[in-house]
């Protein structure tokens, strides 16, 4: 284990030439010291100088411990030497000079290598040596000793060399022997032969995509190989040119983290192990792999690839929003799990562009066909809508009103409620299927290209979560491995599952209760808004006066309140979901993520969509009629839809919740990490690389948690639900989602590249449980859109009137408004429903009005069965149910046909997979034959006397930390 260099290993020459800045060290000019005078904190310097004095002629150089030559010549203590300078600034300058001067043989502090410049830093642990931290010191001592026993090489940076003067950094290097051992354990695929299958010919007209392409060296950083599972006993079977670069950094840090998560830190208790527990109890404060350079410039170390800089330059900058993503480079740098997320996000965004174009065309059709909107013209006409008196919308506080007051909302509703609505709902049902089927093909291609085809699911299942091993004290024999393993008794598992399910159910009920509260708010304040706004000055405004109605004010305020409740409950439930998932003690990481995914999505589904479901399927459906209104809790009268329908209110609700969530999500994802990083590194972010080391720079960044990618998926899946479940009410929803996702790709890329520490690489061959959730939403969306067209929009009642009830020769919409409004005799009002005289407008008293109209299909007063649903109501209901059945069957038949027509795996990928499997068998067979021939030739005639070839060297014995070795 390396603990820094002793004081007699190096000397810093503090002569006049060096002080004048006439010499270069490690690629940095000495005049960089002038910059540091403005960057270091005086108090921090004095504390380190005091530490230098107590150490007796030892002071810090940022890379090693050194003795000041002038102190040594004069036989004086460093404190005496430093106090010869007058003033705090000169002391500070001297300390910075000590720190910035390093040996000529040393590389830059921005390097990702050990002090020898040869061994790569694969992982970094940081800790602070507390005054009362004896237990922590003992844990670290045992833990690091076990890491050494496992074959890892360590090197420590003393706290005096850190920017804050109190943080130790433990650098970890994994040598080849350990890499080979754990590559075998984890079944990592490596190349054994160059791919000999010719690529497809260029796609015709491919030059049209040239502006969107990235340079070839960025898109394909590695040659194409056939790969096979690594076998340590067959080293010479694989294409190994350089052992130091054979495994990419992402694979190296994954192997190190695998060891760290299973390494013991207690001699007495073998169950006490894992870096996660050490981070939780404060033994270490951070554990992370290093970025390979600063994101805005290449590393000065020629051995560093500067892939982070390439990702920032070609991927994370917002000016590159129209460019394709360098998925191979993302996968190489961050690992397959993050790579598959960005591949899915990019593909989803690409497919959204088609839906956005069709939705925009439907909206344009609504604008272009404005003149054909006969029913809105009738509403706005003074002789038709201006003469129709409508019944009060609430008890006592709402007066009679004329139909033409809803003129503006009727025109707005037509923009989204027209003939194109039906077409777009059917199109989106088919689009969802195409998106999911084409994604399967894209995912299959990535699985092959990224060596994930034969990813061992059983192997993953055998890699238990360290938390599971610690909490499960019972042991039983595994039927597959025949090894004793921890397990959770069935009674305990059932009890935990029941408690978890009850907690989720309670929170879902809490959401429903909050939605009911919002509905109660809508019912309670509508009367107040109606009373306040009848003589409001806003009614006289030229443009927006007609838009500000009691219905509009109620809808907007309720939507905003609902959005705030959604965000608050979401914030609280996230923590509850993690707690109860931890309580269930899932066996593997895959099981943990799946359990959490189900809990979070069920909650989010109810949380985000419940208000939209209320407006779409419940509002205005159970209101009764003026003589017999329905009441909520016997107190508040249920809401009615405007004569133009509830569709425009559903659109308002959808826009507020969807756009509000997207804006809040982008602020939370981008602004919060940036502010945190700015605050942490505000004093050090401009330091030259000779002072601000690579591990310190990354230490100041934000941590990308284990569930960080989970929240990214959740955000996009919730958005996917908005644009599929309710898209019939708002054809522009895919366009808004497209614009958000174009920004989302670059925000996520910028966040990963600049604001977060490098995540530990992880493998994933698909998007996991999210795939099933997307399929569920896709099927459910067909049903919801069919019901929205039938029951929320007025499309079916208009078609029934046009083709069945219009009295003219040709089908027309003239007289539709009069036909869709029932008649009620004012004298039949109950006293508790009758409006106060003070609430009625002046025109009501100046004319002889005996009836009012309301939105329904009922028999008029004087009929033998007054106020009973008319035959037209039943005809319309039958048409609505028939439309739902027809639309669902048409869309589902097309969906199944498209799914059957499009194979999940492309034919060329199937051929490559078969070719690779064939070559693996052939090459392994030939390899074994060659080994046998060599063995026979070495043994000669004395075959019986020798059973195995002699080895030149004794293999290194390592303590292998593995839950999947038999």
N, C-alpha and C positions, 0 to 999 in steps of 0.2 A: 504494500500500500504506500502511495506517495503522499507525503505530508508537507510538501514544500521543500525548498532548498535551504541548506544551512547557511549561516552568515559568512562562512569562509569560501563559498563556492563562486561568488561573483562580486565584483567591485564596480561601483559607479564613480567615474572620474568627474569630480566637480572642479574642473579647471576653468580658467578664464575663457578658453576657446569654446568649451561646451556651453558656458553661461551666455556667451554672446550669440549663440544660435547659429554657428557656422558649420554645423555638422548634421547629417541626416541619420536617423535611426529607424530601421524597420519600415521604410517607405513613408515616414512622416517627417516633415520638416520641423526643425526645432522651434521655428517661430510660432508653432501651434501653442507654445506656452503662453503667448500673449493672449490667446483666446481663453485659456483656462483661468487667467486672472479674473475674468468677468464671470466665471461659471461656478467656481468652488465657494463653499460657504466658510466664512472665517471661523466660526465656532467649531465646525467639523474639523478644520485643520488643526486648531489648537488642541482638541482632544486627542488627535492622532500624534501630534508632537509630544504631548505629555506621555502618551503610551510609548513613544520612541525613547524618551528619557528613562522610563522605568525598565526598559528592556536592555539598558546598558549598551550603548553604541550600536543599536540595531534600529533601522528605519526601513520604511516600505518603499519598494520600487514598482509595485503593482503586478509584478510577475514573479518576484523572488525577494528574499530577505537579504539586505546588503549592508555593508559597513561603510560609512562615509570616510573617504580617503583623508580629507582634511582633519576630521576628528581623530583619526588614527595617528596622523603625523604629529598633531599637537598634544596627543595623549589626553584629550579632554572628552567629557561626556557630550552627547548630542545636544542636550538642553543648553549647556554652556556655549556650544558653538552657535546654536540658533539664536540665543539671546544677544549675541554680538551684533545682530542686525537690529536696526531701530525701526519700530512700528510693526503693526499687525500685517500690513500688506507685504512687507519684505519677508516676514516669516512665512506667509502664505506662498509667496513665490518660490521660496526655497523648498518647501514641502512638495509643491507641484513639480519642481525640477527633480527632486528625488524620485517622484512617482513616474514621471514621463520618460526618464532615461532607463533603458533596458539593455541587456546584452546584445551585441551585434548578432549573435547566433540565434537570438530569440525571434519568433515570428510575431506578427501583429496581435494585439489583444482581441482583435475582431476575428481571429482565426478560430476554426472549429477543431483544432488539433491540440494534443497535449503539448507540454513545454518542449518535448523533443521534436515537434513538428512532423512526426511520423504517425503516431497513433491517433485515430479520429475519436472525438468526443461523441459518444452515442447517446448519452443521457446525463442529466445534471440533477443533483439533489442539493437543496439549500437548507441551512438551519442557522439558528441564532443560539449561542451558548448562554443560556439563562444562568442567573446567579444561583437559583435553587433548582437547577436542572440535573441533579446527579442521576436520577432515574432515566432521564432522557439520554444522558451521556452513556449510561450502561447499555441502553437499548441500541444506540447508534454503534457502540463498540461491537456488540454481538452481531448486529445486522451486517455491518461492513465486513466483519470477519467471515461471516457466512457467504457474503458476496464473493469474497476472494476465494473461498473454498469452492464456490461454483465456477470459478475460472475467470471472473471479471477482473479487470485492472482498474485501480482507483488512483486519483490524484486530487489533492485538496488545495484550494486557494484559501489562504489565511484571511481572517476578517480584516486585518490591516490593509489588505490589498483590494477590498471591496469599496464601492463608491460611498456607502454609508458608514463604513468603519466598524460594522458589527455582524455582518452576514458572512458565513462560511459557504463555500461552494465545493461540493464533492463531484468531480468529473469522473465519468464511467466510460471505459472502453471495453468492447467485447472482442476478444481475439478470435482468430480463425477457428481454432479447435472448438470453442464454445458455439460459434455460429453454426458450424457443421453439425454439432450434436443436436442443437435445438431445431435446426432446419429439418433434421430427420424426425425429431419428435413432433413438430408441428405440421409435417407433411407439406412443406413448401415446394412449389414447382419451380424448376430452374431449366434453362435451355440445354439441349443435348444435340440439336442439329438445326441448321439453317432451314427455314421454310422453303421448300422447293416447288410449291404450288403457285403457278403464275397468277398475278392479280388480274382482276377483270379489266377489260378495256375501258378507256375513258368514256364517261357518260356523255352523250351528245349534248351540245350546247352548254357544256360545263364552264365555258369561259364567262357565261353570264354570272356565275357565282364568284368570280375572281375577286371582286371588291370585298367579299365577306371572308375570304380565306386568310389564314395566318401563314407566316413563313414555314417552309417544310421542316426546318430544324426544330421549330417549336412544336409542331403538330406530331411529329414522329421522332422522339428523341432516342429510340432504341430500334435496332434491326428486328425483323420478324423471325422468331425461332419456333421450332417444335419444342415442347417442354415435357418434362416428366417429374414425378415426385422425387425429391432429393433422397439419396441413400448414401450415408456416410461410408459404407463399406465399398461403394463403387465410385470413388472420387474421380477416377480417370475416365468414367463413362460420360461425364458432363463437360460442356465447353467452358472450362475455367482458364481464362487468360491471366487474370490478376485476382488473387484471393482478397485483396483489400477492397476491390471495387465490384467483386462478383455479386455480393448481396447489396442492393441499394440501401440508402440510409433509412428509408421507411421500414424495410424488413429488419434492419439492425435494431432500430428502436422498439419495434414490436417484440423482438426476442428479449431485449433487455427488460421491457416492462413485464413480460411473462415471468422472468426470473424474479424481478422485484416483488411482484404480487404474490409470490409463493415462498419467499425467503423468511426464515424465522428470525425473530429479534429477542427471543428469551431462551435461556438455557434450561430453565425449569419447566416451562409450559410449552410444549411443541405446537399447541393450537394458536399460539400468539405469533402470527406471521402476516406479512403483506405490507406493502408500502402505503396502502390506503388507510390502514389503521394507524400507522405512524404519522400520516398527515393529519388524521383526525385528532390524535392526542397531542399534536404540536411537537413531536420529536423532530420532524422535518416540516418546513413551511412550504416547500414546493418541490415538485418532481416533474421534469419535462425534457423532451428532446430539443435540440437546438435548431433554430433556423440557420441556413448555411451562409447568409449574408444579410446586410441591411437591405430593405426593400427598394430604396431609391437609388442604390448604386451597387456595382459589382464588388465582390470581396477583393481585397488586395492580395489575398493568398491565391496563388495560381492553381493550387490543388483543389480549391473549392469550385463547385459547378455554378454557384450563384443562381440556382433554380428559382429561389424566392424572388430575385430581381426580375427574372424572365416572366414569372407569373404576374408580377405587378405591372410590368411594362406592357404585356400583351393580353392580359386577362382582367386585372382588377381595376383598371382605369376606366372612368365613366365615358371617356371619349371613344372607347372600344365597344360601345354597346351594340353595334351592328356586326361585330366580328363573331366568328365561331369560337367555341371554347377549346382550349388545348387539353382535352380530356386525358390523353396519355401522360402528359406532364403533370396534371393534377393527381392522377393515380400514382405516379411514380413518387411524387413529393409527399402527398398526404395519405396515401393508401387507398385501397379499393372501396372502402365503405363511404368515404367522402367523395371519391370519384364517381360512384354510382349515383349518389344524390345529385351532383351537378349534372350528370348525364340525363337523369330523369327530369330535373328542373328545366334544362335546356330543351329537351324534347317536348315537354308539356307547353313551354312557351312557344315553341315553333308551331305546334298543333293549334294553340290558341289563336294564332294569326288567321287561320282559315275561318274559325268560328267568329272572330271579330269582324272580318270582312263581310260575312253573310249577315251578321247582326246589324252592322252599319247599313247594309243595303236595305234591310227590312225597315230600319228607322227612316232612311231616305224615302222609301216607298210611302211610309206614313205621312211624311212632310209633303211629298209630291201629290198625294191624293187627298189633300186637305179639302178641296172643293167638292169631293164626292161624299163628304161627311154630312149627310142630309139631317140626321138626328140632332147633331150639334147645332146646325143652322136653325132647326125648329126650336131648340132650347133657347137660343140667343134671340130669336125673332120676337119682337114686342107683341105681335098679334097672336103668337102661339105660346111661347114660354113666358112671355110677359103677362099673359092672362090666366095662367095656370097657378092656382093658389095651393101651396103645399102644406100638409099638416105639420104641427110643431115637432121638433126633433128631441125635445125633452119636456119634462113636466114642469108646469108653473112658470119657469124662467125663460122658456123659449116661445116666441110668438109665431104667427103664420108668416110665411115667406113665399116669394114668387120663384118659379122655376128658373127664370133667366139669370138669377144671381149665381147659378152654377155654370155659367157660360164658359168661363176660362178653364175650369177643371175638366169640363167636357171635351174641349179641344185638346187639352194636355193628355187626357186619357186616350184619345184616338191615336196619338202618336205611337202608343204601345199596344193598343187594343184594336187591331184591324185584321184584315184577311191574312197578312203576312205572319201574324202571330202563330197561327196554326202550322203554317209551313216551317217556321223557325223552331217550334217545339218538336216537330217530327225530325227536322234536320239535326237538332242537338242530341236526340236519342240515338241517331245513327252515328253522329260525330263521336260520342262517348265510346261507342263500340270500336270505331276505327282507331281512336286514340289508344285504347287499352290493347288492341290486337297488334298494332304497329309497335307499341312499346315492348310487347313480348318479343317481337323480332329483334328490335334494337337491343334489348337486354340480353338475348341469346347471343348476339354478335359480340357484345362486350364480355360476356362470360367466357367466350372462346379466346378473344384477343387478350384478356387479362388473366388467363389461366385459372378460371373459376368453374370450369365445366364439371370436373370430378371432385369438387370441394367436398371433403369428407364431413357430411353432416353428423355421422356417428362419432367422428373424432371431436367435433365441436361439443357434442353432448357429453363426452367424457371429460371435457375441460371444465371442471366445476368452478363455480364462483367461490373465491376465498371466503366470503361471508357465509356461504352455505356450509363450507367445511368447518368453520369456527362455531356456528350456532347449533349444528346438528351433532349431538354427542353420541347418538346411537350408531352402530356399525352393522353392516351386513355384506354378504358376498355378492359381488356383481356377477350376473349370469354370463356376461360377455367376456370380461377380463379375468374372472375368477379371483379378483382381488377384493379385500375388505374395503368398503367405502362408507362414508357417512350417509345417513338417510333420515328423513323426517317421518315419524310414525303417522299412520293414517288418521288416527283420532286428532292429533295435533294439526295435521294438514286440513282436515275438515273444519275444525274449530276456527282456524285462521281464515279459511275461505269464507265461512259464514259471516264472521265479523267484518271481513273486507267487503263482501257483497252488501251487507246491511249498511255499511258506511257510505258506499257508492249510492245506494238507493235513497238514503237520507239526504245526501247532497242533491240528487236529482229532484227529490221532492221539494227541497229548499228553492231550487231554481223555478220549479213550477209555481210555488207559492209567491215568489217574487214577480213572476209574470202575471199572476192573478192580481197582485198588488198594483202593477202598472195598468192592467185593465180597469181596475177599480178607480185608479187615478183618472183614466180617460173618461170614465162615466161621470165622475164627480166634478171634474173641471170643465166639461163641455158646456154645462149649463152656465157656469160662471163666465166662460169666454163668450158665450152667446149673449149674455146680458151686458157684459162690458163693451163688446165690440160693435153692438148695433149702432151706436152713435160715435164710434171711434174716429179720430181725425185721419187715421190711415186709410179709411174707406175713400177718401177724396184724392188720394195720390193717383197720378195719371197712369203709371205703368203697373205698379204692384198692388194698387188699392183693391182691385177686384180679386187678387189672389189670396189676400190675407182674410181668410174666413175662419169661423170658429172651428170647423173641421180641420183646416190646415194647421192652425195654431195647436190644436189638441194633438194631432198626429206628430208634428215635429217635436214638440216638447216631450211627448211620451216616448218617441224614438230615442231622443237624447238621454232621457232618464234611463231607459232600458239599456242603452249602450254603456252608461256608467256602471249600472248594476252588473252587466255582463263582465266588464273588466275587473271589478272588485271581486266578484265570485270566482272568476278565473284565477286571479292572483292567489286567493286563499286555497282553492281546491288543488292547485298544482302541488302545493306542499303536502296537503292531506293525501293525495294520490301516491306520492313518493313514499310517505310514511307507511301507508297500509300495504304498499307493494313490498317494502322492506320487511314488514311484519310477516308477510306470507313466506319469506325466505325461498325465492325461486332457486332452482338447482343450477341453471346455467345463465349466461348473459343473454342468450337468445330468448329463453323463457322469461327472464326478467323484463326485457324490452317488450315482448308480446303482451304480458300481463299489464304493464303500465300503459301500453298503447290502447288496449281495450278500455281501460278505466278512463283515460283521458279523453278518448274520442266519444264515448258514451256521454260523458259530462259536457263536452264541448258541443256535441250535436244538440242536446237539449238546450244548452245555454245560448247558443248563437241562433238556432233556427226556430225556437219555440215562438218568439214574437211574430216571425214571418208566417208560421203555420196558423197562428191565431187570426191574423189579418186575412190570409188567403182562404181559410176554410171555416172560420167560425163567426167572424164579424158580419153582421147583417143577415145571418142565416137563421137566427132564433130570436127575432124581435117581436113576433106576434103581429098585431095590427092595432090601429088607434083605439078600438073598443076593448081590447084585451092584450095589453102589452106584457112582455116577459121581463122579469126583473132578476138581477143578480143579487143573491142573498136577501131577496125580498125588499131591497132598498134602492138599488140603482138600476135604472132602465137600460136594457141592452142597446148597444150602438146600432145605428142604421148606416147602410151605405148611401152615398149620394146617388142621385138619378143616373150619373155617369158610371156608377159601379165602384167597387172597392179596389180595382186593379191599380189605379193611380196611387192609392195609399200604400198598397203592397210595394209598389215601385219606390216610393219615398222611404219606407222602412228598410228595404233592401239596400238602397244607396247609402243611407246613413250608417247602417251597421257594417256593411262591407267596406266602404271607403274609410270609415272611421277606424276600423280594425287594421286596414292596410297602412294608413298614415301612422297610427300609433305603433304598429309593428316595426316600421322602418325607423322611426325615431328611437325606439327602444333598442333596436339592433345596431344602429350606426352611431347615434349621438352618445348614448350612455357609455359604451366601451371607450369611445374617443375621449370623453370628459374624464373618465377614470384614469386612463393612461396618461392624459395630460397632467392630471393632478399628481400622480405618482412620480412621473419622470420630469416634472417641470424644471428641476434644477440640474438635470443631467442629460436631457435629450439632445443637447447640442455639443456634448463633449467630443473631442477627437477620439478616434478609435484606440489610441494608445492609453487612454484613461478609462474609457467606458467599454468594458469587455463584452464579448458576444453573449456570455451567460448572464451578465448584469442587464444588458439590453432586453433579453428575453424574459428575465425575471420580473422586469417592470411592466410587462404586458399582462393582459387579462387571461385568465384560465378558460380554456374551452372544455367544459365539463363532459362527463361521460354521456349525458343526456342532451348535449347541445344540438346534435343532429336531429334528435327526436322532435324538438320544438320547431326546427325548420320544416320537417315533414308535416307536422301538425298544422302549421300555419297555411301551407299550400293545400293540404287536403280540405281544410275548412273552406278555403277559397273555392276549391273545386266543387264543393257542395253548393255554394252560393250560385255559381254560374251554371249548374246543372239542375238543381232541385227547383229553382224559381226563375229560370231564365225566360220562361214564356211571358213573365210580367215585365221584363226589362231586357230587350235584345242588345242593349249596349253594355251589359255586364261583362261579356267576354272581352270587349275592347278595353274597359277599365282594368280588368285582370291582366290583359296583355301589357298595358303600359306599366302596371305595377311590377310585373314579373321581369320585364326588361331591366327595370331599376333594381329589382330584387337580386338578380343574378350578379350584377356588378357590386351591389352593397354587400352581399355575402362574400364575394371574392375579395373585395377590399378589406372586409372585416377579418377574414381568415388570414390574409397576407400581411396586414399591417397592424391589427389591433389585438390579435390573440397569439399566445404561445403556440408553437407547433404541436398539433394534437398527436397522440400516440396512434400510429397506423393500425388499422384493423381491416380484416377481410369481410366482405359481404358479397354474395353472388346475386342478390336481388334487393328490392326495396322492402322485403320482409312482409310483415303483417299488413302494411299499408296497401299492398296489392289487393288483398281480399276486401279491405275497406273500400277501395276505389270501385271494385266490382259491385259491392253492395249498393253504394251510392248510385252507380250507373243504372242498376235495375230499378231502384226506388225512384230515380228521377223521371223515368217514363211515366210512372203512376202519378207523381205530383204534378207534372206538367199537363197531363191529361185532365186532371181534376181542376187545375187552374184555368185552363181554356174553357172547361165546361161550367164550373160553378163560380169562378171569380170574375172572369171576363163576361161581356155581353154578346160574345160571338154566336153562341147557339140560339139564344132568344131572337136575335136579329135574323138569323137564317130561317128560323121557324116562321117568323112573321112575314118575311119576304116571300117565301114559297108556299105558305099555307093560309095566311090570314090577310094578305094584302088584297084589297077589293078590286084593284085595277086589272087591266089586261095583261100587263107585263109586271114581273116582280120588281117592286120598288120599296124604298124605306120611308116613303112619305106616310105620315101618320103613326110611325112606330112609337114615338114618345107618348102620344095619347093612349096607345094600346097597352103600353108597359106600366101605366100608372092606374091603380085602383082608386075608386071613389068612396069617400066616407062622409056621412052626414054629421055636421058639426054638433047638432043637438044630441047626438048619441055619445058624446064625450062624457066620461065620468068626472065628477068634481075634482078628484085628485090629479086628473090628467089635463084638465082645461087650463089654458094659459091665463095668467093674470092680465087684466085689461091694460095695465101699464106697459106690458111687454109687447103688445100688438102694435104694428105700424099704423100710421095715420090713415093710409089708404084702405085699411081693413074696415074702419068705421064709416068711411064715406061711400061705401058701396054695399050692396045687398048680397053678401056672400053666405051661402047656406051649406056648401060642401068644400072639402079639401081633398087633395090627392096624396097618395103615398105609394111607395115602390113595392108592388106585389101584383099578383094575378088572382083577384078575388071578385066574387059577385058584388054588384053595386047594391046600395040600399033600395028597398022596394022589390028586390028579387024574392022569389019564394024561399030561397035559402041564402039570405044576405050574409055577406062577409065570409062565405065558404069558398075554398079554392075553386077557381073556374076550370073548364075543360082545357083552356089554353095552358094553364099551369101544368097539367098532367102531360099534355103533348110536349111541352118544353122539357119536363123532367125525363120523359122517355127518350127524347132526342139527346139529352145530356148523357144519360147512361149508355145509349147506343154509341155515341161518339167515343166515350171512354173505352168501351170494349173494342171498337174498331181500331182506334189509334194504338192502344196497347198491343193488339194482335199484329197489326201491320209493323209496328216498330220492333217488336220482339222477333217476328219472323225474319225481318231484314237483319236484325242483330245476329241471330243465330246463323243465318246464311253467310253473312260477312265473316263471322268468327270461324265457320267451317271452311270458307273459301281461302282465308289467309292463314297459311301455316305458321305455327309459333316459332319455328326455327328455319331460317333461310336455307335453301338447298346447298349453297356453296359452303355455309358453315357446317352443315351435316357432313359434306364431303371432307372438309378439313379435319373434323373431329375423328372421322373414321380413318383418315390417312394417318393422323397422329397416333391413334391407338395401334394401328398396324405397325407403324415404325417403332414404337416403343417395344412391342413384342419381338419384332425382328432384330432390333439392335441389342436388346437384352440377351436374346438367344445367341447372337454372334459374339457378344461380349463374354458370356459365360464360356462359350467354346474356346475363345482365344485364351482366357484365363486357364482353362483346363489344359490346353496345348502347352502353355508356358510352364505350368506345373509339371506336366509329364516330361517335358524336355529337361527341366531342372533335375528331376528325380532320376531320369535315365532308367537303367535296368533294375535298380533297387526300389521299385515302386512300393513293395510291401513294407519296406523299412521306414518309409516316411509318409505320413498322412497329411501333412500341411506344409506350405512354404514357410521358410524362416523369415523373420522380420528383422529389419535393420535397427529399429529403435523401439524402445518400450513405449507404448501409447500412454498419453497423459490421462491420469485418472481424475475425473471431475465428479462432483456431487451434483447429479442431475435432478433438478426440481421439476417434477412432472406428475400430473394426475392422470395422464393418458398412456403411460408406459406400462406394459404388462410385466 
